[in-house]
Amino acid sequence: MSFQTDIKTVEDFKREVTDIPATLQIVECYQPWCGPCKAIQGTFRRIYFDAGDRAMKFFTLDVDKVAGFEEYKGKCQPIFLFYKDGQILEKVVGVQAPTLTRHIQTLST
């Protein structure tokens, strides 16, 4: 079982992220050719398992394949979007594990 779900369409995004109440959803927007996007995978997994039983879900979204996320293309770094109750709460640009961990701790309560 994977610790994250791959979002492949706008419909997936709506169903999995914006329509789910009361759970923190963290979406990693990435491009498969991007070195830092590949490098963060181990860190992203560690952050997930370190968070324990907090009410949250992790997602990945390839911005080259999912319409509506063009603004995140060409950044050459992962972008993490934090959602709760269908609203975006925070955005973290780049490989910033301490910032990701801090947002998870504060937003998942």
C-alpha positions in Angstrom: 0.0 0.0 0.0 1.4 3.4 -1.0 1.5 6.2 1.4 0.4 8.7 -1.3 -2.2 8.7 -4.1 -1.3 9.9 -7.6 -3.8 12.4 -9.0 -4.2 11.9 -12.7 -7.1 14.2 -13.7 -8.9 17.3 -12.6 -11.8 15.1 -11.5 -9.4 13.1 -9.3 -8.3 16.3 -7.7 -11.8 17.5 -7.0 -12.9 14.1 -5.6 -9.8 13.4 -3.5 -8.8 16.9 -2.3 -11.4 19.6 -2.6 -14.5 17.6 -1.8 -13.2 15.9 1.4 -13.9 17.7 4.7 -11.9 17.9 7.9 -8.8 16.1 6.7 -5.5 17.8 5.8 -4.5 17.0 2.2 -0.9 17.6 1.1 -0.5 17.7 -2.7 3.0 17.6 -4.2 3.0 19.3 -7.6 6.0 18.0 -9.6 7.5 17.5 -13.0 9.1 14.0 -13.6 12.2 15.5 -15.2 12.9 17.8 -12.2 15.9 16.7 -10.1 14.7 18.3 -6.8 11.2 16.7 -7.4 12.8 13.3 -7.5 15.1 14.0 -4.5 12.3 14.9 -2.2 10.5 11.5 -2.5 12.5 9.9 0.4 12.0 13.0 2.6 8.2 13.2 1.7 7.9 9.5 2.8 9.7 10.1 6.0 7.6 13.1 6.8 4.5 11.1 6.3 5.6 8.2 8.6 6.9 10.6 11.2 3.5 12.3 11.4 2.0 9.2 12.8 -1.8 8.9 13.0 -2.7 12.5 12.2 -5.8 12.9 10.0 -4.2 13.6 6.6 -3.6 12.3 3.1 -0.6 12.7 0.7 -1.0 13.1 -3.0 1.3 13.6 -6.0 0.2 15.5 -9.1 2.3 15.7 -12.4 1.7 19.2 -13.6 2.7 18.2 -17.1 -0.3 15.9 -17.3 -3.1 17.4 -15.2 -4.9 20.4 -16.7 -5.4 23.5 -14.5 -2.0 23.4 -12.8 0.0 25.2 -15.6 1.2 27.9 -13.1 3.4 25.3 -11.5 5.1 24.2 -14.7 8.8 25.0 -15.3 9.6 25.7 -11.6 12.2 23.0 -11.4 11.3 22.3 -7.8 8.4 20.6 -6.1 5.5 22.7 -4.8 3.4 21.5 -1.9 -0.2 22.6 -1.5 -1.9 22.2 1.9 -5.7 21.8 1.7 -8.4 21.4 4.3 -12.2 21.6 3.8 -11.6 22.3 0.1 -9.5 25.4 0.8 -5.8 26.0 0.2 -4.2 26.9 3.5 -0.5 27.0 2.7 1.9 26.6 -0.3 5.6 25.5 0.2 7.9 25.9 -2.8 11.0 23.8 -2.9 12.6 21.1 -0.8 12.0 22.5 2.7 11.5 19.5 5.1 11.4 21.6 8.3 8.7 23.9 6.8 6.6 20.9 5.6 6.8 19.2 9.0 5.8 22.4 10.8 2.8 23.0 8.6 1.7 19.3 9.0 2.0 19.7 12.8 0.0 22.9 13.0 -2.6 22.3 10.2 -3.5 18.7 11.1 -4.8 19.5 14.5 
